[in-house]
């Protein structure tokens, strides 16, 4: 009887995949086509389309209750979809085996809103959760990798042995980001990463995200309400409304859009003050 070898959890299931590219030739790492999601008779997303390109930070915004978190959780297979397709790194989830999906999942990192750290585990142990789930590594190596991720997100070494209850809000966000980066992902999902942070802490976190994108070559999908983040670190913005992506583009495209909600959001009093600050800093 022929021996069946286990699937390598680090295998590249995207090798040989027909990777899509945008108009300028940039690789599309996440492609959502005609996605419909609903609960009972309530349709939350209706034939939604969205592409995210390699190396960009995409800010995803919309009014409360429009389905921003629903979309992210559907992409991550935490919620079912009624129709449509989702391709990540050129691979359609439903077209591969469960083992290959696991290998694909390892190339994704997630920072949930409020961090979602395990309260009974230390920061180091939280970061090691994905390593234990997907890899078979000796404890000494996992400890070294956890220390590396802790340093990468700007936490002090002694944070490794602290529990979430001993951390400030900013430290929790950084620890959760370290866990999201545990397996060196290609695509990172951030759900309201600066919510609850003071302006200085939020600005520092934005700068950290931009630095990690540049140094690690990450692609970042960021659900946010933070106008400062949208203006300062996002390469492109997508606005969700009426169960679809209403408009997508640069901050300049948002400022030129005539949709009422987009105008009120990006041309309101607070947004205008950010624009003035940017213009003052540039002069």
Backbone as CSV, one residue per row, in Angstrom:
resi,resn,N_x,N_y,N_z,CA_x,CA_y,CA_z,C_x,C_y,C_z
1,UNK,0.846,-1.199,0.000,0.000,0.000,0.000,0.879,1.247,0.000
2,UNK,0.600,2.195,-0.874,1.419,3.398,-0.999,1.258,4.290,0.220
3,UNK,2.412,4.769,0.738,2.384,5.623,1.917,1.870,7.012,1.536
4,UNK,0.962,7.549,2.336,0.441,8.887,2.118,1.188,9.851,3.035
5,UNK,1.901,10.812,2.434,2.695,11.752,3.211,1.831,12.925,3.642
6,UNK,2.066,13.452,4.832,1.274,14.601,5.291,1.605,15.845,4.473
7,UNK,0.633,16.754,4.378,0.838,17.997,3.662,1.759,18.895,4.473
8,UNK,2.769,19.473,3.816,3.666,20.419,4.468,2.883,21.681,4.812
9,UNK,2.780,22.042,6.102,1.977,23.208,6.464,2.527,24.509,5.918
10,UNK,3.796,24.536,5.484,4.384,25.750,4.949,4.398,25.757,3.424
11,UNK,3.782,24.775,2.790,3.830,24.697,1.340,3.152,25.911,0.716
12,UNK,3.644,26.313,-0.456,3.089,27.467,-1.156,2.007,26.978,-2.108
13,UNK,0.755,27.052,-1.668,-0.344,26.581,-2.509,-0.609,27.538,-3.656
14,UNK,0.008,28.732,-3.609,-0.195,29.703,-4.676,0.789,29.520,-5.816
15,UNK,1.765,28.618,-5.652,2.720,28.389,-6.727,1.981,27.848,-7.942
16,UNK,2.156,28.498,-9.057,1.484,28.084,-10.283,0.087,28.623,-10.427
17,UNK,-0.407,29.345,-9.405,-1.748,29.922,-9.490,-1.752,31.060,-10.494
18,UNK,-2.890,31.264,-11.110,-3.040,32.341,-12.092,-3.265,33.649,-11.348
19,UNK,-2.165,34.295,-10.972,-2.262,35.507,-10.165,-2.766,36.667,-11.006
20,UNK,-3.807,37.325,-10.519,-4.415,38.432,-11.248,-3.639,39.720,-10.996
21,UNK,-3.734,40.635,-11.952,-3.069,41.922,-11.818,-4.030,43.031,-12.199
22,UNK,-3.816,44.197,-11.580,-4.631,45.361,-11.899,-4.188,46.000,-13.196
23,UNK,-4.759,47.148,-13.489,-4.469,47.829,-14.744,-3.026,48.237,-14.896
24,UNK,-2.348,48.519,-13.756,-0.946,48.916,-13.825,-0.005,47.737,-13.639
25,UNK,-0.546,46.516,-13.646,0.272,45.324,-13.518,0.535,44.884,-12.090
26,UNK,0.048,45.633,-11.089,0.250,45.269,-9.687,-0.571,44.029,-9.337
27,UNK,0.052,43.092,-8.638,-0.631,41.839,-8.297,-1.803,42.087,-7.353
28,UNK,-2.932,41.452,-7.646,-4.100,41.495,-6.772,-3.969,40.351,-5.763
29,UNK,-3.864,40.684,-4.479,-3.696,39.640,-3.469,-5.022,39.205,-2.859
30,UNK,-6.051,40.055,-2.952,-7.384,39.682,-2.498,-8.390,40.173,-3.519
31,UNK,-9.194,39.256,-4.041,-10.196,39.607,-5.038,-11.555,39.067,-4.608
32,UNK,-12.482,39.978,-4.343,-13.845,39.620,-3.952,-14.767,39.966,-5.118
33,UNK,-15.499,38.972,-5.603,-16.350,39.171,-6.770,-17.795,38.772,-6.484
34,UNK,-18.721,39.701,-6.732,-20.156,39.433,-6.631,-20.540,38.757,-5.311
35,UNK,-19.969,39.236,-4.233,-20.185,38.623,-2.924,-21.528,39.047,-2.326
36,UNK,-22.330,38.056,-1.955,-23.604,38.314,-1.285,-23.611,37.589,0.054
37,UNK,-23.920,38.339,1.117,-23.964,37.792,2.472,-25.249,38.278,3.135
38,UNK,-25.938,37.368,3.792,-27.167,37.762,4.469,-27.453,36.899,5.676
39,UNK,-28.353,37.391,6.530,-28.796,36.659,7.709,-30.313,36.603,7.664
40,UNK,-30.848,35.427,7.405,-32.284,35.310,7.222,-32.706,36.095,5.990
41,UNK,-33.689,36.958,6.162,-34.165,37.755,5.022,-33.377,39.056,4.857
42,UNK,-32.441,39.319,5.747,-31.667,40.563,5.712,-30.384,40.389,4.890
43,UNK,-30.309,41.042,3.741,-29.113,41.010,2.909,-28.192,42.148,3.342
44,UNK,-26.981,41.797,3.807,-26.037,42.799,4.306,-25.122,43.283,3.186
45,UNK,-24.635,42.360,2.376,-23.779,42.678,1.233,-24.401,42.067,-0.015
46,UNK,-24.501,42.851,-1.094,-25.199,42.389,-2.285,-24.322,42.577,-3.527
47,UNK,-23.763,41.458,-4.009,-22.918,41.466,-5.211,-21.777,42.486,-5.086
48,UNK,-21.104,42.436,-3.957,-19.995,43.363,-3.685,-18.733,42.919,-4.402
49,UNK,-17.975,43.898,-4.922,-16.699,43.639,-5.591,-15.607,44.490,-4.962
50,UNK,-14.433,43.886,-4.754,-13.304,44.612,-4.169,-12.008,43.891,-4.488
51,UNK,-11.000,44.663,-4.918,-9.659,44.135,-5.140,-8.681,44.877,-4.241
52,UNK,-7.702,44.135,-3.699,-6.629,44.734,-2.908,-5.305,44.332,-3.544
53,UNK,-4.414,45.307,-3.687,-3.173,45.108,-4.429,-1.980,44.903,-3.502
54,UNK,-1.022,44.138,-3.977,0.153,43.809,-3.161,0.880,45.071,-2.706
55,UNK,1.198,45.092,-1.425,2.011,46.161,-0.872,1.261,47.411,-0.467
56,UNK,-0.050,47.443,-0.658,-0.791,48.654,-0.309,-1.414,48.547,1.076
57,UNK,-1.713,49.714,1.655,-2.536,49.795,2.857,-3.888,50.327,2.406
58,UNK,-4.889,49.474,2.465,-6.239,49.857,2.064,-7.052,50.189,3.304
59,UNK,-7.591,51.397,3.362,-8.493,51.768,4.438,-9.922,51.498,4.023
60,UNK,-10.656,50.751,4.850,-12.027,50.374,4.511,-12.964,51.068,5.487
61,UNK,-13.850,51.918,4.968,-14.707,52.734,5.827,-16.164,52.596,5.411
62,UNK,-17.032,53.117,6.273,-18.463,53.102,5.997,-19.210,53.427,7.270
63,UNK,-20.450,53.817,7.131,-21.272,54.132,8.306,-21.443,52.885,9.171
64,UNK,-21.715,53.091,10.448,-21.944,51.962,11.356,-23.108,51.114,10.861
65,UNK,-22.924,49.800,10.888,-23.983,48.889,10.485,-24.038,48.584,9.007
66,UNK,-23.067,49.097,8.241,-23.099,48.841,6.796,-22.503,47.486,6.413
67,UNK,-21.777,46.850,7.327,-21.270,45.514,7.040,-19.769,45.414,6.880
68,UNK,-19.015,46.377,7.411,-17.556,46.342,7.273,-16.958,45.098,7.927
69,UNK,-17.357,44.845,9.169,-16.836,43.675,9.873,-17.390,42.384,9.278
70,UNK,-18.624,42.439,8.773,-19.213,41.257,8.117,-18.375,40.859,6.905
71,UNK,-17.964,41.839,6.116,-17.143,41.548,4.943,-15.823,40.923,5.360
72,UNK,-15.148,41.527,6.345,-13.858,40.997,6.765,-13.994,39.574,7.303
73,UNK,-15.019,39.332,8.098,-15.210,37.998,8.665,-15.617,36.980,7.596
74,UNK,-16.295,37.434,6.559,-16.646,36.525,5.460,-15.401,36.152,4.668
75,UNK,-14.542,37.133,4.414,-13.283,36.857,3.711,-12.454,35.844,4.493
76,UNK,-12.495,35.945,5.813,-11.718,35.048,6.674,-12.431,33.728,6.947
77,UNK,-13.597,33.509,6.320,-14.375,32.283,6.451,-14.938,32.103,7.863
78,UNK,-15.108,33.213,8.585,-15.756,33.140,9.888,-17.271,33.268,9.750
79,UNK,-17.715,33.757,8.595,-19.138,33.838,8.266,-19.355,33.233,6.885
80,UNK,-20.492,32.568,6.668,-20.758,31.978,5.343,-21.229,33.033,4.354
81,UNK,-21.036,32.768,3.086,-21.548,33.646,2.035,-22.614,32.911,1.245
82,UNK,-23.522,33.663,0.671,-24.589,33.051,-0.118,-24.163,32.833,-1.562
83,UNK,-23.358,33.741,-2.073,-22.865,33.589,-3.445,-21.647,34.480,-3.615
84,UNK,-20.991,34.321,-4.769,-19.797,35.103,-5.041,-18.533,34.301,-4.799
85,UNK,-17.396,34.901,-5.132,-16.116,34.218,-4.985,-15.120,35.097,-4.236
86,UNK,-14.191,34.425,-3.558,-13.118,35.103,-2.831,-11.811,34.410,-3.184
87,UNK,-10.904,35.152,-3.801,-9.583,34.624,-4.131,-8.536,35.356,-3.306
88,UNK,-7.672,34.587,-2.674,-6.563,35.156,-1.908,-5.269,34.637,-2.496
89,UNK,-4.389,35.574,-2.877,-3.112,35.229,-3.495,-3.317,34.338,-4.713
90,UNK,-4.378,34.630,-5.451,-4.651,33.911,-6.684,-5.325,32.575,-6.515
91,UNK,-5.696,32.232,-5.281,-6.277,30.916,-4.997,-7.713,31.085,-4.500
92,UNK,-8.636,30.337,-5.085,-10.033,30.315,-4.636,-10.157,29.309,-3.492
93,UNK,-10.601,29.789,-2.332,-10.694,28.932,-1.147,-11.429,27.633,-1.420
94,UNK,-12.555,27.733,-2.120,-13.401,26.561,-2.305,-12.832,25.555,-3.305
95,UNK,-11.750,25.935,-3.979,-11.209,25.064,-5.021,-10.027,24.226,-4.545
96,UNK,-9.659,24.351,-3.263,-8.501,23.614,-2.759,-8.916,22.727,-1.598
97,UNK,-8.021,21.821,-1.233,-8.304,20.889,-0.146,-8.210,21.605,1.198
98,UNK,-8.680,20.953,2.245,-8.630,21.540,3.590,-7.183,21.768,4.030
99,UNK,-6.297,20.836,3.672,-4.882,21.010,4.017,-4.284,22.215,3.311
100,UNK,-4.667,22.408,2.059,-4.166,23.564,1.308,-4.764,24.867,1.825
101,UNK,-6.004,24.819,2.287,-6.591,26.005,2.907,-5.834,26.381,4.175
102,UNK,-5.418,25.374,4.923,-4.650,25.633,6.135,-3.333,26.331,5.793
103,UNK,-2.685,25.852,4.738,-1.443,26.475,4.302,-1.680,27.917,3.860
104,UNK,-2.821,28.163,3.230,-3.165,29.517,2.800,-3.479,30.401,4.002
105,UNK,-4.166,29.831,4.993,-4.498,30.591,6.200,-3.245,31.082,6.918
106,UNK,-2.161,30.332,6.808,-0.916,30.709,7.462,-0.321,31.974,6.868
107,UNK,-0.781,32.359,5.700,-0.252,33.555,5.048,-1.114,34.779,5.330
108,UNK,-2.070,34.604,6.259,-2.944,35.697,6.674,-2.733,35.991,8.150
109,UNK,-2.743,37.266,8.508,-2.674,37.669,9.905,-3.871,38.535,10.237
110,UNK,-4.378,38.440,11.463,-5.592,39.180,11.846,-5.393,39.848,13.201
111,UNK,-5.696,41.148,13.255,-5.789,41.870,14.519,-7.251,42.254,14.698
112,UNK,-7.908,41.580,15.642,-9.316,41.861,15.886,-9.470,43.125,16.729
113,UNK,-10.641,43.735,16.636,-10.922,44.928,17.430,-10.745,44.617,18.922
114,UNK,-10.145,45.533,19.642,-9.847,45.408,21.076,-8.765,44.368,21.357
115,UNK,-8.109,43.858,20.308,-6.989,42.946,20.505,-7.358,41.487,20.577
116,UNK,-8.399,41.144,21.348,-8.869,39.754,21.493,-7.763,38.821,21.966
117,UNK,-6.916,39.305,22.884,-5.893,38.434,23.461,-6.536,37.458,24.447
118,UNK,-5.919,36.295,24.610,-6.393,35.322,25.599,-5.946,35.800,26.980
119,UNK,-6.908,36.066,27.854,-6.595,36.696,29.142,-5.760,35.810,30.060
120,UNK,-5.834,34.506,29.882,-5.110,33.585,30.763,-3.696,33.284,30.278
121,UNK,-3.321,33.864,29.129,-1.993,33.635,28.573,-1.167,34.910,28.620
122,UNK,0.132,34.776,28.767,1.019,35.928,28.708,1.124,36.420,27.271
123,UNK,1.747,37.577,27.107,1.949,38.109,25.751,2.719,37.100,24.907
124,UNK,3.783,36.553,25.456,4.588,35.567,24.722,3.747,34.360,24.330
125,UNK,2.939,33.877,25.242,2.106,32.704,24.957,1.025,33.032,23.942
126,UNK,0.467,34.236,23.976,-0.506,34.653,22.970,0.119,34.641,21.574
127,UNK,1.319,35.157,21.458,1.998,35.202,20.156,2.288,33.794,19.651
128,UNK,2.491,32.878,20.571,2.841,31.504,20.180,1.630,30.654,19.805
129,UNK,0.423,31.171,20.044,-0.783,30.393,19.712,-0.809,29.975,18.243
130,UNK,-0.604,30.896,17.266,-0.599,30.445,15.855,0.530,29.459,15.561
131,UNK,1.664,29.615,16.220,2.781,28.690,15.994,2.407,27.282,16.454
132,UNK,1.739,27.186,17.589,1.324,25.872,18.091,0.217,25.271,17.224
133,UNK,-0.629,26.136,16.671,-1.751,25.673,15.853,-1.281,25.100,14.522
134,UNK,-0.271,25.736,13.913,0.090,25.388,12.541,1.457,24.719,12.393
135,UNK,2.351,24.928,13.344,3.715,24.455,13.192,4.088,23.477,14.305
136,UNK,5.170,22.771,14.088,5.702,21.855,15.103,7.129,22.295,15.411
137,UNK,7.243,23.271,16.312,8.532,23.865,16.614,8.929,23.602,18.056
138,UNK,10.223,23.497,18.331,10.652,23.347,19.725,10.354,24.618,20.518
139,UNK,10.131,24.475,21.813,9.767,25.607,22.654,10.819,26.717,22.614
140,UNK,12.068,26.340,22.605,13.140,27.347,22.597,13.048,28.233,21.361
141,UNK,12.752,27.636,20.217,12.632,28.410,18.986,11.392,29.299,19.027
142,UNK,10.284,28.778,19.549,9.072,29.600,19.652,9.296,30.796,20.582
143,UNK,10.042,30.582,21.653,10.340,31.686,22.568,11.159,32.756,21.859
144,UNK,12.132,32.325,21.072,12.966,33.285,20.347,12.145,34.052,19.305
145,UNK,11.277,33.355,18.602,10.427,34.006,17.603,9.467,34.998,18.263
146,UNK,8.922,34.629,19.415,8.008,35.529,20.128,8.748,36.791,20.559
147,UNK,9.968,36.631,21.056,10.751,37.807,21.452,11.034,38.706,20.251
148,UNK,11.269,38.103,19.096,11.514,38.866,17.875,10.279,39.676,17.487
149,UNK,9.101,39.062,17.558,7.861,39.774,17.213,7.571,40.887,18.214
150,UNK,7.865,40.642,19.486,7.652,41.663,20.519,8.506,42.891,20.234
151,UNK,9.762,42.659,19.876,10.645,43.779,19.525,10.178,44.467,18.250
152,UNK,9.682,43.702,17.312,9.254,44.231,16.020,8.129,45.251,16.157
153,UNK,7.232,45.035,17.120,6.091,45.944,17.283,6.356,47.033,18.322
154,UNK,7.582,47.106,18.819,7.949,48.202,19.708,7.609,48.007,21.161
155,UNK,7.414,46.761,21.592,7.185,46.494,23.009,8.509,46.192,23.702
156,UNK,8.594,46.512,24.979,9.791,46.216,25.753,9.899,44.709,25.982
157,UNK,11.112,44.166,26.103,11.284,42.716,26.301,10.504,42.171,27.491
158,UNK,10.409,42.964,28.576,9.716,42.466,29.768,8.211,42.306,29.558
159,UNK,7.672,42.833,28.471,6.245,42.657,28.174,5.916,41.198,27.870
160,UNK,6.915,40.413,27.518,6.695,39.018,27.123,5.966,38.217,28.196
161,UNK,6.280,38.469,29.459,5.729,37.665,30.543,4.564,38.340,31.254
162,UNK,4.051,39.410,30.687,2.893,40.089,31.268,1.597,39.505,30.713
163,UNK,0.545,39.566,31.525,-0.777,39.142,31.090,-1.529,40.364,30.532
164,UNK,-2.532,40.140,29.681,-3.263,41.270,29.094,-3.788,42.271,30.128
165,UNK,-4.200,41.790,31.305,-4.719,42.691,32.340,-3.663,43.654,32.868
166,UNK,-2.394,43.365,32.596,-1.294,44.212,33.060,-0.826,45.194,31.988
167,UNK,-1.508,45.203,30.857,-1.083,46.039,29.727,-1.995,47.245,29.559
168,UNK,-1.419,48.316,29.034,-2.231,49.474,28.641,-2.928,49.161,27.320
169,UNK,-3.858,50.054,26.926,-4.571,49.836,25.665,-3.634,49.785,24.471
170,UNK,-2.650,50.677,24.451,-1.697,50.683,23.345,-0.841,49.436,23.311
171,UNK,-0.459,48.939,24.491,0.347,47.722,24.558,-0.451,46.509,24.094
172,UNK,-1.750,46.489,24.418,-2.602,45.382,23.971,-2.661,45.349,22.444
173,UNK,-2.808,46.527,21.830,-2.853,46.593,20.369,-1.552,46.068,19.768
174,UNK,-0.430,46.464,20.342,0.861,46.020,19.812,1.071,44.524,20.023
175,UNK,0.648,44.021,21.172,0.764,42.581,21.415,-0.105,41.795,20.439
176,UNK,-1.306,42.296,20.183,-2.200,41.632,19.227,-1.610,41.691,17.815
177,UNK,-0.957,42.796,17.488,-0.311,42.895,16.183,0.847,41.910,16.086
178,UNK,1.604,41.759,17.164,2.697,40.778,17.172,2.170,39.374,16.920
179,UNK,1.013,39.049,17.524,0.408,37.732,17.272,-0.034,37.602,15.817
180,UNK,-0.576,38.689,15.240,-0.996,38.654,13.836,0.189,38.423,12.908
181,UNK,1.387,38.828,13.345,2.590,38.683,12.520,3.374,37.415,12.837
182,UNK,2.840,36.583,13.711,3.578,35.420,14.218,4.091,34.498,13.117
183,UNK,3.303,34.315,12.057,3.671,33.361,11.002,4.181,34.063,9.743
184,UNK,4.607,35.325,9.875,5.120,36.095,8.738,4.137,36.108,7.565
185,UNK,2.951,36.665,7.778,1.914,36.635,6.735,2.208,37.584,5.576
186,UNK,1.515,37.334,4.465,1.563,38.238,3.307,0.512,39.329,3.434
187,UNK,-0.665,38.972,3.964,-1.822,39.865,4.028,-2.293,39.952,5.477
188,UNK,-2.413,41.195,5.983,-2.811,41.401,7.369,-4.129,42.174,7.417
189,UNK,-5.069,41.683,8.212,-6.368,42.329,8.409,-6.363,43.024,9.768
190,UNK,-6.681,44.307,9.775,-6.726,45.085,11.009,-8.134,45.640,11.187
191,UNK,-8.773,45.306,12.301,-10.134,45.770,12.562,-10.080,46.878,13.612
192,UNK,-10.288,48.121,13.175,-10.258,49.286,14.052,-9.013,49.288,14.937
193,UNK,-7.813,49.288,14.328,-6.583,49.135,15.123,-6.277,50.300,16.055
194,UNK,-6.781,51.499,15.771,-6.467,52.645,16.628,-7.629,53.060,17.532
195,UNK,-8.729,52.304,17.513,-9.868,52.664,18.371,-9.460,52.550,19.836
196,UNK,-9.860,53.526,20.629,-9.547,53.503,22.047,-8.190,54.066,22.399
197,UNK,-7.388,54.450,21.410,-6.066,55.011,21.675,-6.133,56.534,21.674
198,UNK,-5.288,57.157,22.467,-5.206,58.613,22.440,-4.544,59.041,21.134
199,UNK,-4.660,60.316,20.735,-4.124,60.747,19.435,-2.657,60.428,19.224
200,UNK,-1.833,60.578,20.270,-0.407,60.280,20.122,-0.202,58.784,19.914
201,UNK,-0.884,57.966,20.725,-0.762,56.518,20.580,-1.267,56.040,19.229
202,UNK,-2.361,56.632,18.743,-2.906,56.255,17.434,-1.928,56.612,16.324
203,UNK,-1.317,57.796,16.415,-0.350,58.215,15.402,0.868,57.298,15.396
204,UNK,1.338,56.923,16.575,2.482,56.011,16.665,2.140,54.645,16.082
205,UNK,0.910,54.191,16.314,0.500,52.891,15.773,0.409,52.953,14.249
206,UNK,-0.127,54.053,13.721,-0.170,54.232,12.264,1.234,54.177,11.668
207,UNK,2.163,54.872,12.309,3.542,54.885,11.820,4.155,53.490,11.864
208,UNK,3.805,52.729,12.909,4.294,51.353,13.014,3.772,50.502,11.870
209,UNK,2.490,50.638,11.552,1.906,49.866,10.454,2.612,50.194,9.139
210,UNK,2.836,51.478,8.886,3.502,51.886,7.650,4.925,51.342,7.601
211,UNK,5.623,51.382,8.731,6.997,50.879,8.781,7.043,49.373,8.524
212,UNK,6.136,48.633,9.147,6.104,47.188,8.950,5.729,46.836,7.512
213,UNK,4.813,47.606,6.930,4.462,47.373,5.521,5.694,47.519,4.643
214,UNK,6.468,48.565,4.889,7.638,48.832,4.062,8.757,47.816,4.290
215,UNK,8.995,47.420,5.537,10.109,46.523,5.840,9.787,45.055,5.571
216,UNK,8.535,44.662,5.791,8.155,43.254,5.627,7.435,42.974,4.316
217,UNK,7.102,44.024,3.562,6.380,43.825,2.306,4.948,43.375,2.505
218,UNK,4.321,43.823,3.592,2.951,43.412,3.892,1.942,44.096,2.975
219,UNK,0.806,43.461,2.830,-0.390,44.100,2.284,-1.365,44.214,3.444
220,UNK,-1.972,45.399,3.618,-2.774,45.662,4.811,-4.202,46.044,4.436
221,UNK,-5.161,45.334,4.997,-6.595,45.612,4.867,-7.029,46.153,6.218
222,UNK,-7.342,47.442,6.286,-7.598,48.086,7.573,-8.998,48.678,7.628
223,UNK,-9.854,48.073,8.461,-11.165,48.654,8.747,-10.954,49.739,9.796
224,UNK,-11.380,50.960,9.506,-11.119,52.047,10.441,-12.149,53.164,10.298
225,UNK,-12.338,53.900,11.408,-13.114,55.142,11.372,-12.187,56.340,11.559
226,UNK,-10.894,56.066,11.744,-9.938,57.102,12.116,-9.519,57.918,10.894
227,UNK,-9.986,59.161,10.825,-9.650,60.025,9.693,-8.148,60.261,9.590
228,UNK,-7.478,60.387,10.739,-6.025,60.584,10.709,-5.339,59.416,10.010
229,UNK,-5.770,58.191,10.285,-5.198,57.016,9.633,-5.445,57.058,8.127
230,UNK,-6.670,57.409,7.754,-7.031,57.443,6.337,-6.199,58.471,5.582
231,UNK,-5.961,59.614,6.208,-5.201,60.670,5.548,-3.695,60.394,5.558
232,UNK,-3.200,59.740,6.620,-1.749,59.663,6.792,-1.094,58.398,6.253
233,UNK,-1.738,57.236,6.369,-1.035,55.999,6.009,-1.700,55.168,4.913
234,UNK,-2.950,55.452,4.581,-3.648,54.621,3.596,-3.295,55.042,2.168
235,UNK,-2.887,54.074,1.364,-2.610,54.342,-0.047,-3.899,54.487,-0.837
236,UNK,-4.921,53.755,-0.397,-6.197,53.750,-1.105,-7.294,53.521,-0.082
237,UNK,-8.497,53.992,-0.409,-9.632,53.885,0.499,-10.816,53.300,-0.260
238,UNK,-11.562,52.414,0.399,-12.806,51.875,-0.160,-13.929,52.209,0.812
239,UNK,-15.029,52.707,0.281,-16.174,53.111,1.108,-17.323,52.140,0.879
240,UNK,-17.827,51.563,1.969,-18.944,50.629,1.886,-20.252,51.361,2.162
241,UNK,-21.234,51.141,1.318,-22.548,51.730,1.490,-23.523,51.122,0.506
242,UNK,-24.798,51.074,0.876,-25.830,50.503,0.021,-25.493,49.070,-0.386
243,UNK,-24.831,48.356,0.560,-24.514,46.926,0.421,-23.422,46.646,-0.602
244,UNK,-22.727,47.701,-1.075,-21.663,47.541,-2.066,-20.514,48.485,-1.730
245,UNK,-19.424,48.383,-2.493,-18.370,49.384,-2.411,-18.817,50.571,-3.252
246,UNK,-19.126,51.681,-2.575,-19.644,52.862,-3.264,-18.582,53.528,-4.131
247,UNK,-17.396,53.688,-3.557,-16.312,54.366,-4.258,-14.990,53.881,-3.677
248,UNK,-13.957,53.834,-4.482,-12.629,53.476,-4.012,-11.597,54.310,-4.752
249,UNK,-10.509,54.594,-4.071,-9.459,55.405,-4.682,-8.610,56.074,-3.619
250,UNK,-7.864,57.094,-4.028,-6.990,57.814,-3.114,-7.794,58.800,-2.272
251,UNK,-7.139,59.429,-1.331,-7.818,60.436,-0.516,-8.309,61.585,-1.385
252,UNK,-7.565,61.888,-2.448,-8.002,62.934,-3.389,-9.308,62.540,-4.066
253,UNK,-9.449,61.250,-4.393,-10.697,60.765,-4.986,-11.857,60.903,-4.005
254,UNK,-11.585,60.656,-2.727,-12.636,60.790,-1.707,-13.080,62.248,-1.585
255,UNK,-12.122,63.154,-1.617,-12.444,64.577,-1.480,-13.222,65.097,-2.686
256,UNK,-13.049,64.436,-3.832,-13.740,64.878,-5.047,-15.070,64.176,-5.265
257,UNK,-15.375,63.159,-4.431,-16.607,62.374,-4.619,-17.827,63.196,-4.223
258,UNK,-18.919,63.062,-4.987,-20.124,63.846,-4.700,-21.194,63.058,-3.940
259,UNK,-20.872,61.827,-3.518,-21.825,61.083,-2.690,-21.997,61.814,-1.359
260,UNK,-23.222,61.940,-0.877,-23.503,62.744,0.305,-22.764,62.247,1.538
261,UNK,-22.797,60.920,1.774,-22.121,60.400,2.964,-20.616,60.597,2.856
262,UNK,-20.057,60.318,1.697,-18.609,60.483,1.497,-18.210,61.943,1.684
263,UNK,-19.026,62.859,1.167,-18.738,64.288,1.321,-18.767,64.694,2.790
264,UNK,-19.783,64.235,3.513,-19.893,64.618,4.922,-18.755,64.032,5.749
265,UNK,-18.265,62.859,5.345,-17.201,62.184,6.104,-15.836,62.801,5.810
266,UNK,-15.542,62.989,4.535,-14.205,63.443,4.149,-14.085,64.958,3.974
267,UNK,-15.210,65.666,4.028,-15.146,67.113,3.914,-15.782,67.811,5.114
268,UNK,-16.025,67.056,6.175,-16.584,67.633,7.391,-15.558,68.476,8.131
269,UNK,-15.981,69.022,9.257,-15.134,69.948,10.008,-13.823,69.304,10.438
270,UNK,-13.894,68.068,10.961,-12.682,67.416,11.437,-11.748,67.088,10.285
271,UNK,-12.310,66.624,9.162,-11.483,66.313,8.005,-10.790,67.564,7.476
272,UNK,-11.517,68.678,7.455,-10.921,69.930,6.965,-9.764,70.376,7.853
273,UNK,-9.884,70.134,9.161,-8.795,70.515,10.058,-7.560,69.668,9.806
274,UNK,-7.745,68.383,9.457,-6.608,67.520,9.142,-5.927,67.993,7.860
275,UNK,-6.738,68.363,6.856,-6.183,68.865,5.596,-5.375,70.131,5.845
276,UNK,-5.902,71.016,6.687,-5.174,72.257,6.981,-3.861,71.975,7.695
277,UNK,-3.881,71.013,8.616,-2.658,70.645,9.326,-1.626,70.083,8.363
278,UNK,-2.076,69.239,7.417,-1.168,68.667,6.421,-0.580,69.765,5.539
279,UNK,-1.410,70.709,5.133,-0.923,71.798,4.288,0.060,72.683,5.038
280,UNK,-0.215,72.906,6.324,0.690,73.716,7.155,2.033,73.013,7.318
281,UNK,1.992,71.692,7.535,3.236,70.938,7.700,4.062,70.901,6.423
282,UNK,3.368,70.911,5.278,4.068,70.843,3.999,4.676,72.182,3.594
283,UNK,4.158,73.291,4.133,4.632,74.624,3.743,5.888,75.038,4.521
